[in-house]
Amino acid sequence: MTTRAQVLELLDQGHTYETAARELRIPAGQAYMIATGLPADGSDAPSPEELAEKPVLPGSSQQLVNPPPFNPTRKQHVIDWVRRRAERDLRAPSR
């Protein structure tokens, strides 16, 4: 389990939340929540005094939530097969 001290140490070394999270093998939004106690989606509204005591980002932290999808199962030979099949189907006479 990742600790607040681990996240803060990486941030102190100059990491961003994204790179610290990658180093710790956790999502960036989770690293943000561990370090700040606040959800990265901005759903909490702490007072300015509470924010001053936490390592929050100067702007929105929304980009730390729901990173772009990555499909590791994409295979070029399958894409090529689908393309050939579609071309063949488009050339086939209508019934």
C-alpha positions in Angstrom: 0.0 0.0 0.0 1.4 3.4 -1.0 1.9 5.9 1.8 1.6 9.6 2.0 5.3 9.8 2.8 6.2 8.0 -0.4 4.1 10.3 -2.6 5.4 13.4 -0.8 9.0 12.3 -1.1 8.6 11.9 -4.9 6.9 15.3 -5.1 9.7 16.8 -3.1 12.2 15.3 -5.6 10.5 17.2 -8.4 8.1 14.6 -9.7 4.6 15.6 -10.9 1.6 13.6 -9.6 1.6 11.7 -12.9 5.3 10.7 -12.7 5.1 9.9 -9.0 2.1 7.7 -9.6 3.9 5.9 -12.5 6.9 5.3 -10.2 4.6 3.9 -7.5 2.5 2.0 -10.0 -0.8 3.6 -9.0 -3.2 5.9 -10.8 -2.3 9.6 -10.7 -5.7 10.5 -9.1 -4.9 8.1 -6.3 -1.5 9.6 -5.7 -3.1 13.0 -5.5 -5.7 11.8 -3.0 -3.0 10.1 -0.9 -0.9 13.3 -0.8 -3.7 15.8 -0.2 -6.6 13.8 1.2 -8.8 15.4 -1.6 -10.4 13.6 -4.6 -8.7 14.6 -7.8 -12.1 15.0 -9.5 -12.6 18.3 -7.6 -15.8 17.0 -5.9 -14.7 18.3 -2.5 -14.7 22.0 -1.6 -12.2 22.6 1.2 -11.7 26.1 2.6 -8.7 28.2 1.4 -7.1 27.6 4.8 -7.3 23.8 4.4 -5.9 24.1 0.8 -2.9 26.1 2.0 -1.8 23.2 4.2 -1.9 20.6 1.3 0.2 20.0 -1.8 -2.6 20.8 -4.2 -2.2 21.8 -7.8 -2.6 25.5 -8.6 -5.4 24.8 -11.1 -7.7 21.9 -11.7 -6.7 18.4 -10.8 -9.4 16.9 -13.1 -6.7 15.7 -15.6 -5.5 13.2 -13.0 -8.8 11.3 -13.2 -9.8 9.0 -16.0 -6.6 9.0 -18.1 -7.0 8.2 -21.8 -7.8 4.6 -22.6 -5.1 2.3 -23.8 -6.0 -1.0 -25.6 -3.0 -3.3 -25.3 -4.8 -6.0 -27.4 -4.6 -4.1 -30.7 -2.8 -6.3 -33.3 -1.9 -5.1 -36.7 -2.6 -8.4 -38.4 -6.2 -8.3 -37.1 -6.7 -4.8 -38.3 -5.3 -5.8 -41.8 -7.7 -8.8 -41.9 -10.7 -6.6 -41.0 -9.7 -4.0 -43.7 -9.4 -6.8 -46.4 -12.7 -8.3 -45.3 -14.5 -4.9 -45.5 -13.0 -4.2 -48.9 -14.2 -7.6 -50.1 -17.7 -7.1 -48.7 -17.9 -3.7 -50.4 -17.0 -5.2 -53.8 -19.5 -8.1 -53.5 -22.6 -7.7 -55.7 -25.8 -6.7 -54.0 -28.4 -9.5 -53.6 
